[in-house]
Amino acid sequence: MKLPPRNSYEALYRDFHWDIPAKFNIGRAVCDDWAEREPDRVCLEHFSPDGSHLTMTYGELRDRSAAFANALTTLGVRPGDRVALLLPQSFETVIAHVAIYKMGAIALPLALLFGAEALEYRLTVSGTSAIVTNQFGLTRLRPIRDRLPALAHVISIDGVEEGVAGFAELIAAHPPLFETADTGPDDPALMIFTSGTTGPPKGALHGHRVLPGHIPGMQFAHEGFPQAGDKLWTPSDWAWAGGLLNALLPSLMLGVPVVSSPAQKFDAHMAFRIMAEMGVRNTFIPPTALRLLKSVSNPRALYDLKLRTVGSAGEALGRETYEWARSALGVTVNEFFGQTECNFVLSSSAAFGVSRGGSTGKPVPGHRVAIVDADGREVPVGESGQIAIQRPDPVMFLGYWQDDKATEAKFAGDWLLTGDLGRQDAEGYISFIGRDDDVITSSGYRIGPSEIEDCLGGHAAVQLAAAVGKPDAVRTEIVKAYVVLTPGFEPSEALAAEIRDWVKTRLSMHEYPREIEFVDALPLTTSGKVIRRLLRDRAVAEALESNRMSSAS
């Protein structure tokens, strides 16, 4: 699925054709194919804060994943069964993933940050029969395990205890040879629950074809990936489609070593240390994390960075962060776009001349993307509408798990509707405006929050910001901004007025936030997206309380 050697985006897009084999298995593609040719080739490196970094080869990954696949088979796991992974970035996580794919079961990655209620919902809906976790995950599972009758087996990478099997012990007790299932590209391989920013999470089921479907995007965004010396790291949780499908699995399939790092609250200095110490050349860093990196002044003077490419997705990057990264990191960030159901379909690529601050990019070769109305009709250039992807497409999900109605509602004809608003210009660039339900209606204007948040982020005092609509009797809604201040700045009315004026003079009179509230943190999904729904609910509650107080007086 590699991109053809072409010198321009137009030629790449025109000449690309999918050639996914009739038989394809993710486990074989990311492990055994390389192990047969180069068993000593390094596939994984693990960063340890104390400097005792670890490595794993494709041969080791093949043997351990085969043994674990045998162990799961012995426990009664069968093709099509769901096996959950409640783990941080680690070698064990990759071993488990590969084993599950090899045996034709369905991997269900889950974030360790999930609380008991979120875990119970996902494990119940999916009917998961086995889960691989660690000691921290066990503390989340214990209160709910009795309410999960389908969950027959719990396996811990931290060893055996009552009612829990040991991961290493299972591997040691089973042979390192396993016959990989003869799966086709449409056979189920992976279920990732949507982030739940706009409603109850749904299990997006993907076939084995989802991996080769991501290769053109990886090669486009990472500019000829792989090249000699390439090595990839992402701070994103591998339980998220971004960390798993925008970083880990495609890199392993292309023979690029992947760096893992301990679970942690994102720390800018630690992130720079990881990239410098491990010789990272390629990285996927979501916009929120990139904005947090801005807290480190002149990072190239402090850290010996070897970055060749930086990709970013999950939310709009924005012109301010785009320009900062180019100046501070010496690399142009290639923004891309997708969602759990259909990922990595738009991208920038500075090497191919597709790069513009404030724009997501153009359709990745192999994907047909357009701006459409609610009925699936393409809208004229320059008009806003939903970003949509035409089927068939190898990165497109098979459907929502046991929810045909929701699957059907996701489409208008042959267009998958993302629910994200965008606009395409005459040169083919598509800009992300915001989710349809994030758009603010004020004095007759429809305002996307991304541009406001990008402008806010250009103020020195603003580390992170989110803009939502707050009900207003006169204007329908006003723009309200929730702002996390950069260390060293203190909240004040004067600072709020300064920030308001900053936006007013740079955007327009109808877009500036009439209210600014300083907060310690923003609510984020496990993938780093702002959960604006929670902030909207908060703003609505404030408006209702204000109206109640006015009526009472």
BASE-92655 format. One line per field, with one value per residue (C-alpha): residue number from 1; x, y, z. Coordinates in nm, 3 decimals, always signed. Example, Ala and Ser with C-alpha at 12.3 -4.5 7.8 and 13.67 -1.06 7.14 Angstrom:
<pts>
resi <- c(1; 2)
xx <- c(+1.230; +1.367)
yy <- c(-0.450; -0.106)
zz <- c(+0.780; +0.714)
</pts>
This chain:
<pts>
resi <- c(1; 2; 3; 4; 5; 6; 7; 8; 9; 10; 11; 12; 13; 14; 15; 16; 17; 18; 19; 20; 21; 22; 23; 24; 25; 26; 27; 28; 29; 30; 31; 32; 33; 34; 35; 36; 37; 38; 39; 40; 41; 42; 43; 44; 45; 46; 47; 48; 49; 50; 51; 52; 53; 54; 55; 56; 57; 58; 59; 60; 61; 62; 63; 64; 65; 66; 67; 68; 69; 70; 71; 72; 73; 74; 75; 76; 77; 78; 79; 80; 81; 82; 83; 84; 85; 86; 87; 88; 89; 90; 91; 92; 93; 94; 95; 96; 97; 98; 99; 100; 101; 102; 103; 104; 105; 106; 107; 108; 109; 110; 111; 112; 113; 114; 115; 116; 117; 118; 119; 120; 121; 122; 123; 124; 125; 126; 127; 128; 129; 130; 131; 132; 133; 134; 135; 136; 137; 138; 139; 140; 141; 142; 143; 144; 145; 146; 147; 148; 149; 150; 151; 152; 153; 154; 155; 156; 157; 158; 159; 160; 161; 162; 163; 164; 165; 166; 167; 168; 169; 170; 171; 172; 173; 174; 175; 176; 177; 178; 179; 180; 181; 182; 183; 184; 185; 186; 187; 188; 189; 190; 191; 192; 193; 194; 195; 196; 197; 198; 199; 200; 201; 202; 203; 204; 205; 206; 207; 208; 209; 210; 211; 212; 213; 214; 215; 216; 217; 218; 219; 220; 221; 222; 223; 224; 225; 226; 227; 228; 229; 230; 231; 232; 233; 234; 235; 236; 237; 238; 239; 240; 241; 242; 243; 244; 245; 246; 247; 248; 249; 250; 251; 252; 253; 254; 255; 256; 257; 258; 259; 260; 261; 262; 263; 264; 265; 266; 267; 268; 269; 270; 271; 272; 273; 274; 275; 276; 277; 278; 279; 280; 281; 282; 283; 284; 285; 286; 287; 288; 289; 290; 291; 292; 293; 294; 295; 296; 297; 298; 299; 300; 301; 302; 303; 304; 305; 306; 307; 308; 309; 310; 311; 312; 313; 314; 315; 316; 317; 318; 319; 320; 321; 322; 323; 324; 325; 326; 327; 328; 329; 330; 331; 332; 333; 334; 335; 336; 337; 338; 339; 340; 341; 342; 343; 344; 345; 346; 347; 348; 349; 350; 351; 352; 353; 354; 355; 356; 357; 358; 359; 360; 361; 362; 363; 364; 365; 366; 367; 368; 369; 370; 371; 372; 373; 374; 375; 376; 377; 378; 379; 380; 381; 382; 383; 384; 385; 386; 387; 388; 389; 390; 391; 392; 393; 394; 395; 396; 397; 398; 399; 400; 401; 402; 403; 404; 405; 406; 407; 408; 409; 410; 411; 412; 413; 414; 415; 416; 417; 418; 419; 420; 421; 422; 423; 424; 425; 426; 427; 428; 429; 430; 431; 432; 433; 434; 435; 436; 437; 438; 439; 440; 441; 442; 443; 444; 445; 446; 447; 448; 449; 450; 451; 452; 453; 454; 455; 456; 457; 458; 459; 460; 461; 462; 463; 464; 465; 466; 467; 468; 469; 470; 471; 472; 473; 474; 475; 476; 477; 478; 479; 480; 481; 482; 483; 484; 485; 486; 487; 488; 489; 490; 491; 492; 493; 494; 495; 496; 497; 498; 499; 500; 501; 502; 503; 504; 505; 506; 507; 508; 509; 510; 511; 512; 513; 514; 515; 516; 517; 518; 519; 520; 521; 522; 523; 524; 525; 526; 527; 528; 529; 530; 531; 532; 533; 534; 535; 536; 537; 538; 539; 540; 541; 542; 543; 544; 545; 546; 547; 548; 549; 550; 551; 552; 553)
xx <- c(+0.000; +0.300; +0.257; +0.390; +0.707; +0.569; +0.690; +0.359; +0.042; -0.166; +0.030; +0.022; -0.353; -0.418; -0.197; -0.272; -0.474; -0.561; -0.422; -0.525; -0.469; -0.757; -0.599; -0.461; -0.392; -0.272; -0.071; +0.121; +0.180; +0.318; +0.523; +0.574; +0.644; +0.940; +1.044; +1.081; +1.315; +1.496; +1.431; +1.693; +1.547; +1.442; +1.070; +1.013; +1.210; +1.091; +1.198; +1.269; +1.317; +1.618; +1.791; +1.753; +1.585; +1.467; +1.445; +1.251; +1.310; +1.057; +1.174; +1.105; +0.766; +0.677; +0.767; +0.596; +0.282; +0.259; +0.289; +0.023; -0.209; -0.171; -0.246; -0.566; -0.672; -0.616; -0.833; -1.115; -1.090; -1.206; -1.204; -1.449; -1.431; -1.350; -1.032; -0.982; -0.650; -0.650; -0.282; -0.035; +0.223; +0.436; +0.585; +0.309; +0.045; +0.196; +0.241; -0.125; -0.246; -0.047; -0.164; -0.529; -0.503; -0.314; -0.589; -0.871; -1.017; -1.116; -0.894; -1.071; -0.823; -0.934; -0.776; -0.644; -0.795; -1.146; -1.338; -1.534; -1.860; -1.697; -1.524; -1.839; -2.031; -1.773; -1.707; -2.079; -2.174; -1.888; -1.942; -1.570; -1.459; -1.100; -0.904; -0.531; -0.442; -0.202; -0.229; -0.381; -0.640; -0.730; -0.830; -1.080; -1.210; -1.264; -1.575; -1.750; -1.628; -1.934; -2.151; -1.963; -2.082; -1.921; -1.576; -1.433; -1.061; -0.856; -0.484; -0.235; +0.109; +0.200; +0.167; -0.065; -0.313; -0.644; -0.875; -0.613; -0.371; -0.018; +0.075; +0.440; +0.348; +0.103; +0.365; +0.626; +0.382; +0.297; +0.498; +0.622; +0.466; +0.117; -0.059; -0.202; -0.569; -0.633; -0.829; -0.962; -0.949; -1.315; -1.292; -1.333; -1.006; -1.046; -1.316; -1.255; -1.524; -1.593; -1.477; -1.829; -1.792; -2.148; -2.334; -2.294; -1.979; -2.036; -1.812; -1.670; -1.578; -1.293; -1.170; -0.807; -0.804; -0.801; -0.422; -0.318; -0.576; -0.365; -0.035; -0.084; -0.170; +0.136; +0.364; +0.209; +0.205; +0.551; +0.698; +0.821; +0.798; +1.000; +1.341; +1.675; +1.693; +1.323; +1.189; +0.845; +0.703; +0.365; +0.243; -0.105; -0.259; -0.242; -0.602; -0.707; -0.735; -0.475; -0.210; -0.285; -0.359; -0.180; +0.139; +0.197; +0.059; +0.148; +0.505; +0.549; +0.409; +0.662; +0.954; +0.998; +1.090; +0.829; +0.923; +0.693; +0.699; +0.546; +0.193; +0.208; +0.037; +0.175; +0.488; +0.655; +1.011; +0.970; +0.833; +1.135; +1.365; +1.206; +1.240; +1.603; +1.725; +1.562; +1.660; +1.300; +1.272; +0.895; +0.622; +0.246; +0.152; -0.213; -0.277; -0.344; -0.005; +0.168; +0.023; +0.157; +0.504; +0.498; +0.570; +0.935; +1.127; +1.382; +1.360; +1.626; +1.882; +1.790; +1.744; +1.929; +1.624; +1.650; +1.293; +1.225; +0.844; +0.568; +0.206; -0.092; -0.464; -0.760; -0.864; -0.785; -0.416; -0.465; -0.233; -0.077; +0.045; +0.147; +0.371; +0.512; +0.615; +0.784; +0.987; +1.056; +1.096; +1.233; +0.973; +0.646; +0.366; +0.161; -0.196; -0.434; -0.794; -1.013; -1.232; -1.270; -1.508; -1.297; -0.949; -0.659; -0.842; -0.720; -0.363; -0.101; +0.248; +0.504; +0.730; +0.459; +0.363; +0.042; +0.079; -0.105; -0.150; -0.512; -0.598; -0.615; -0.490; -0.621; -0.761; -0.499; -0.436; -0.690; -0.966; -1.255; -1.344; -1.592; -1.800; -2.168; -2.505; -2.724; -2.860; -2.518; -2.508; -2.174; -2.185; -2.019; -1.656; -1.625; -1.950; -1.951; -2.095; -2.012; -1.681; -1.776; -1.593; -1.723; -1.754; -1.607; -1.289; -1.049; -1.023; -1.401; -1.552; -1.758; -2.031; -2.120; -2.121; -2.475; -2.625; -2.745; -2.967; -2.675; -2.464; -2.732; -2.769; -2.398; -2.446; -2.623; -2.615; -2.253; -2.117; -2.010; -2.103; -1.840; -2.050; -1.756; -1.807; -1.553; -1.499; -1.306; -1.138; -1.068; -0.725; -0.873; -0.766; -1.018; -1.040; -1.200; -1.460; -1.586; -1.834; -2.185; -2.313; -2.014; -2.107; -2.217; -2.517; -2.483; -2.675; -2.750; -2.388; -2.275; -1.936; -1.697; -1.503; -1.170; -1.078; -1.157; -0.953; -0.662; -0.666; -0.689; -0.388; -0.179; -0.198; +0.102; -0.118; -0.328; -0.201; -0.527; -0.872; -1.217; -1.502; -1.869; -2.206; -2.387; -2.764; -2.849; -3.194; -3.081; -2.816; -2.942; -2.593; -2.281; -1.929; -1.789; -1.426; -1.282; -0.912; -0.622; -0.349; +0.018; +0.226; +0.325; -0.004; -0.278; -0.653; -0.790; -1.060; -0.789; -0.636; -0.979; -1.042; -0.700; -0.769; -1.115; -0.958; -0.689; -0.956; -1.179; -0.901; -0.777; -1.101; -1.422; -1.666; -1.913; -1.655; -1.479; -1.568; -1.798; -1.731; -1.401; -1.371; -1.031; -1.013; -0.742; -0.803; -1.030; -1.230; -1.054; -1.129; -0.860; -0.752; -0.687; -0.993; -1.179; -1.522; -1.706; -2.038; -1.951; -1.853; -2.174; -2.377; -2.194; -2.264; -2.631; -2.661; -2.504; -2.753; -3.049; -2.931; -2.882; -3.236; -3.377; -3.203; -3.329; -3.687; -3.665; -3.552)
yy <- c(+0.000; +0.229; +0.556; +0.555; +0.760; +1.089; +1.446; +1.623; +1.580; +1.587; +1.297; +1.100; +1.136; +1.062; +0.752; +0.581; +0.258; +0.026; -0.328; -0.497; -0.874; -1.119; -1.258; -1.016; -1.042; -0.749; -0.975; -1.123; -0.783; -0.608; -0.898; -1.230; -1.088; -0.897; -1.177; -1.418; -1.180; -0.997; -1.159; -0.939; -0.614; -0.390; -0.313; -0.166; +0.049; +0.147; +0.470; +0.443; +0.764; +0.608; +0.547; +0.167; +0.161; -0.170; -0.308; -0.588; -0.747; -0.873; -1.228; -1.185; -1.030; -1.324; -1.584; -1.413; -1.326; -1.684; -1.820; -1.580; -1.671; -2.035; -1.937; -1.754; -2.050; -2.283; -2.055; -2.096; -1.770; -1.829; -1.632; -1.344; -1.325; -0.985; -0.950; -0.620; -0.450; -0.215; -0.127; +0.161; +0.183; -0.127; -0.431; -0.643; -0.428; -0.496; -0.869; -0.896; -0.702; -0.919; -1.240; -1.139; -1.056; -1.378; -1.593; -1.406; -1.260; -0.893; -0.654; -0.401; -0.135; +0.057; +0.357; +0.316; +0.656; +0.513; +0.495; +0.189; +0.307; +0.370; +0.032; -0.154; +0.004; -0.090; -0.440; -0.511; -0.376; -0.562; -0.890; -0.914; -1.261; -1.186; -0.881; -0.811; -0.539; -0.437; -0.379; -0.035; -0.173; -0.445; -0.179; -0.048; -0.395; -0.541; -0.336; -0.432; -0.783; -0.951; -0.749; -0.878; -1.238; -1.267; -1.179; -1.525; -1.445; -1.165; -1.159; -0.924; -0.824; -0.772; -1.140; -1.402; -1.339; -1.489; -1.507; -1.348; -1.524; -1.396; -1.271; -1.376; -1.708; -1.788; -1.710; -1.926; -2.220; -2.226; -2.294; -2.003; -2.141; -2.051; -2.085; -1.743; -1.736; -1.711; -1.387; -1.169; -0.788; -0.757; -1.000; -0.817; -0.738; -0.434; -0.250; +0.104; +0.289; +0.644; +0.908; +1.001; +1.375; +1.397; +1.106; +0.750; +0.583; +0.332; +0.041; +0.105; -0.234; -0.249; -0.521; -0.622; -0.389; -0.088; -0.118; -0.112; +0.162; +0.382; +0.337; +0.607; +0.862; +0.771; +0.798; +1.127; +1.300; +1.168; +1.261; +0.942; +0.730; +0.519; +0.667; +0.550; +0.610; +0.678; +0.605; +0.703; +0.807; +0.942; +1.056; +0.943; +0.646; +0.337; +0.268; +0.559; +0.529; +0.805; +0.627; +0.284; +0.353; +0.685; +0.563; +0.213; -0.041; +0.133; +0.191; -0.175; -0.280; -0.054; -0.177; +0.145; +0.110; +0.251; +0.407; +0.348; +0.549; +0.510; +0.635; +0.986; +1.318; +1.499; +1.693; +1.911; +1.870; +1.493; +1.478; +1.666; +1.441; +1.127; +1.260; +1.364; +1.066; +0.802; +0.965; +1.006; +1.124; +1.102; +1.184; +1.214; +1.485; +1.598; +1.975; +1.997; +1.842; +2.066; +2.370; +2.241; +2.206; +2.584; +2.624; +2.529; +2.824; +2.753; +2.371; +2.307; +2.485; +2.263; +1.929; +1.753; +1.696; +1.493; +1.541; +1.489; +1.490; +1.588; +1.487; +1.616; +1.535; +1.507; +1.872; +2.171; +2.261; +2.630; +2.883; +3.000; +2.651; +2.577; +2.884; +2.822; +2.464; +2.569; +2.828; +2.642; +2.287; +2.360; +2.126; +2.201; +2.015; +1.807; +1.817; +1.537; +1.442; +1.141; +0.988; +0.651; +0.530; +0.643; +0.765; +0.947; +1.066; +1.427; +1.539; +1.802; +1.720; +1.998; +1.775; +1.749; +2.116; +2.065; +2.284; +2.590; +2.723; +2.700; +2.429; +2.054; +1.973; +1.777; +1.427; +1.156; +0.950; +0.668; +0.856; +1.055; +1.337; +1.619; +1.883; +1.787; +1.894; +1.679; +1.491; +1.401; +1.660; +1.829; +2.200; +2.474; +2.566; +2.805; +2.700; +2.515; +2.168; +1.830; +1.665; +1.333; +1.027; +0.820; +0.444; +0.196; +0.290; +0.051; +0.268; +0.285; +0.087; -0.227; -0.078; -0.002; -0.309; -0.451; -0.116; -0.126; +0.178; +0.398; +0.261; +0.348; +0.697; +0.758; +0.763; +0.976; +0.762; +0.658; +0.938; +0.872; +1.185; +1.275; +1.527; +1.768; +2.094; +2.206; +2.426; +2.356; +2.636; +2.666; +2.501; +2.192; +2.270; +2.166; +2.358; +2.215; +2.445; +2.231; +1.962; +2.045; +2.066; +2.280; +2.563; +2.878; +3.079; +3.443; +3.740; +3.541; +3.431; +3.068; +3.061; +2.767; +2.746; +2.640; +2.980; +3.152; +2.899; +2.934; +3.311; +3.283; +3.052; +3.325; +3.536; +3.481; +3.431; +3.152; +2.796; +2.621; +2.751; +2.627; +2.834; +2.743; +2.909; +3.035; +3.101; +3.469; +3.627; +3.892; +3.719; +3.356; +3.268; +3.457; +3.323; +3.215; +3.108; +2.884; +2.961; +2.780; +3.034; +2.992; +2.950; +3.290; +3.464; +3.530; +3.565; +3.919; +4.130; +4.333; +4.023; +3.900; +4.236; +4.221; +3.872; +3.980; +4.272; +4.044; +3.834; +4.133; +4.308; +3.992; +3.821; +4.019; +4.195; +3.905; +3.633; +3.761; +3.597; +3.824; +3.613; +3.463; +3.225; +3.119; +2.749; +2.516; +2.254; +2.167; +1.844; +1.615; +1.277; +1.010; +1.107; +1.468; +1.630; +1.899; +1.775; +2.092; +1.925; +1.944; +2.309; +2.387; +2.217; +2.429; +2.748; +2.657; +2.592; +2.932; +3.102; +2.924; +3.018; +3.378; +3.390; +3.233; +3.491; +3.775; +3.643; +3.607; +3.965)
zz <- c(+0.000; -0.032; -0.216; -0.571; -0.631; -0.755; -0.721; -0.666; -0.468; -0.783; -0.937; -0.612; -0.580; -0.947; -0.970; -0.639; -0.646; -0.359; -0.380; -0.055; -0.074; -0.050; +0.267; +0.525; +0.896; +1.107; +1.338; +1.049; +0.885; +1.194; +1.322; +1.141; +0.795; +0.939; +1.177; +0.886; +0.702; +0.982; +1.322; +1.492; +1.362; +1.652; +1.653; +2.000; +2.242; +2.588; +2.755; +3.128; +3.328; +3.505; +3.172; +3.167; +2.827; +2.679; +2.326; +2.156; +1.816; +1.565; +1.639; +2.009; +1.935; +1.708; +1.971; +2.265; +2.072; +1.944; +2.297; +2.424; +2.135; +2.240; +2.600; +2.504; +2.292; +2.588; +2.801; +2.549; +2.355; +1.999; +1.671; +1.693; +2.074; +2.222; +2.426; +2.607; +2.671; +2.969; +2.958; +2.921; +2.644; +2.697; +2.525; +2.680; +2.510; +2.167; +2.237; +2.337; +2.032; +1.792; +1.959; +1.938; +1.568; +1.492; +1.640; +1.464; +1.783; +1.821; +2.017; +2.239; +2.358; +2.667; +2.840; +3.193; +3.271; +3.240; +3.565; +3.676; +3.517; +3.177; +3.187; +3.286; +2.998; +2.735; +2.866; +2.893; +2.551; +2.382; +2.567; +2.637; +2.746; +2.854; +2.959; +2.991; +3.241; +3.517; +3.890; +3.844; +3.603; +3.852; +4.106; +3.850; +3.765; +4.112; +4.201; +3.874; +3.795; +3.948; +3.709; +3.403; +3.354; +3.009; +3.146; +3.208; +3.228; +3.382; +3.305; +3.468; +3.341; +3.709; +3.801; +3.944; +4.224; +4.328; +4.029; +3.803; +3.568; +3.510; +3.163; +3.175; +3.336; +3.054; +2.792; +2.965; +2.981; +2.609; +2.292; +2.074; +1.756; +1.637; +1.304; +1.222; +1.127; +0.754; +0.780; +0.501; +0.497; +0.600; +0.892; +1.227; +1.402; +1.622; +1.814; +1.934; +2.124; +2.013; +2.257; +2.362; +2.307; +2.171; +2.330; +2.461; +2.324; +2.043; +1.949; +1.601; +1.455; +1.204; +0.971; +0.917; +0.613; +0.844; +0.881; +0.513; +0.474; +0.704; +0.522; +0.253; +0.522; +0.729; +0.428; +0.321; +0.661; +0.754; +0.418; +0.257; +0.573; +0.631; +0.568; +0.707; +1.080; +1.129; +1.476; +1.604; +1.939; +2.044; +2.385; +2.279; +2.453; +2.232; +2.336; +2.116; +1.737; +1.712; +1.916; +1.772; +1.405; +1.350; +1.514; +1.654; +1.407; +1.078; +1.201; +1.292; +0.954; +0.780; +0.991; +1.191; +1.562; +1.799; +2.132; +2.427; +2.749; +3.095; +3.154; +3.289; +3.299; +2.998; +3.092; +2.829; +2.957; +2.985; +2.632; +2.498; +2.701; +2.552; +2.198; +2.250; +2.450; +2.231; +1.902; +1.789; +1.427; +1.380; +1.622; +1.646; +1.896; +1.931; +1.925; +2.299; +2.375; +2.120; +2.294; +2.625; +2.466; +2.412; +2.784; +2.713; +2.573; +2.299; +2.325; +2.060; +2.281; +2.576; +2.400; +2.118; +1.900; +1.580; +1.458; +1.088; +1.091; +1.332; +1.271; +1.463; +1.474; +1.708; +1.703; +1.486; +1.512; +1.436; +1.276; +1.605; +1.704; +1.344; +1.334; +1.683; +1.597; +1.274; +1.463; +1.787; +1.656; +1.310; +1.158; +0.983; +1.159; +0.916; +1.042; +0.947; +1.010; +1.069; +1.333; +1.501; +1.232; +0.935; +1.013; +0.842; +0.530; +0.514; +0.563; +0.506; +0.380; +0.358; +0.147; -0.120; -0.107; +0.088; +0.394; +0.514; +0.866; +0.975; +0.720; +0.779; +0.429; +0.132; +0.080; +0.133; -0.183; -0.196; -0.013; -0.159; +0.079; +0.020; +0.197; +0.182; +0.321; +0.548; +0.245; +0.110; -0.169; -0.228; -0.149; -0.359; -0.295; -0.004; +0.167; +0.497; +0.542; +0.687; +0.610; +0.446; +0.313; +0.024; +0.058; -0.001; +0.182; +0.361; +0.672; +0.705; +0.991; +0.936; +1.152; +1.513; +1.734; +1.748; +1.645; +1.286; +1.337; +1.444; +1.159; +0.904; +1.049; +0.995; +0.617; +0.359; +0.048; -0.004; +0.212; +0.570; +0.763; +1.020; +1.210; +1.172; +0.987; +0.730; +0.428; +0.108; -0.087; -0.459; -0.420; -0.255; +0.103; +0.366; +0.692; +1.005; +1.163; +1.452; +1.534; +1.419; +1.776; +1.883; +1.647; +1.829; +1.703; +1.802; +1.659; +1.345; +1.292; +1.301; +1.468; +1.486; +1.813; +1.658; +1.514; +1.844; +2.041; +1.799; +1.840; +2.218; +2.214; +2.054; +2.371; +2.597; +2.904; +2.749; +2.771; +2.672; +2.585; +2.486; +2.341; +2.375; +2.330; +2.638; +2.606; +2.580; +2.549; +2.301; +2.089; +2.116; +2.241; +2.339; +2.307; +2.640; +2.676; +2.946; +2.978; +3.145; +3.213; +3.135; +3.455; +3.585; +3.501; +3.754; +3.687; +3.693; +3.533; +3.364; +3.207; +3.094; +2.925; +2.760; +2.623; +2.497; +2.312; +2.172; +1.998; +1.906; +1.716; +1.542; +1.443; +1.446; +1.675; +1.670; +1.747; +2.056; +2.391; +2.585; +2.893; +3.002; +3.293; +3.420; +3.512; +3.639; +3.368; +3.077; +3.060; +2.810; +2.661; +2.695; +2.344; +2.448; +2.290; +2.481; +2.588; +2.497; +2.578; +2.949; +2.918; +2.725; +2.998; +3.254; +3.059; +3.017; +3.391; +3.461; +3.229; +3.389; +3.737; +3.632; +3.488; +3.803; +4.022; +3.799; +3.818; +4.194; +4.236)
</pts>
